[in-house]
């Protein structure tokens, strides 16, 4: 009886046996690219920006713009008055530079010319009043009176610190004072222009009488 080892594929391979074929790995599955994510809005939206805005800063900005606007209007009023005053004085100098007297021979015409000259001079004085500084209007609010009388530095610092606690209120107060000055300047400017015009018309009517 033959006692050899059974042959077959199921038998274990000896040390000299060659390895069997290795199964080849198939291609790895490529994941399908899904839709790209839509990027969200960068930065705060309009609603969040308006909600996070500082209302105190907006009020201070408006108060500063108001004060600057009133100051510019005051400067324009002074410039208008200066131009009108220069023209009025030049016309008056030309009228009196003639050798003969400007008054006509007729009494009625002379009275008309005299009244016109007086009104003309009053208009010139009104224009001068427009240009002159107004130091009494709001002198306490603008610290002008304190600076003019030589108030001690410690008292000025106390008042400045009190004004610095509420800057918006101080800006509005300054705008109110400058607005009062502006209203007075324009009132005298209108009166001066009307008086100059009426006086010049009277002088012209008296000269042509």
Buried (B, 14 or more C-beta within 10 A) or exposed (E): EEEEEEEEEEEEEEEEEEEEEEEEEEEEEEEEEEEEEEEEEEEEEEEEEEEEEEEEEEBBEEBBEBBEBBBEBBEEBBEBBBEBBEEBEEBBEEBEEEEEEBBBEEEEBBBBBBBBBEBBBBBBEBBBBBBEEBEEBBBEBBBBBBEEEEEEEEEEEEBEEEBEEEBBEBBBBBBBBBBBBBEBBBEBBEBBBEBBEBBBBBBEEBBEE
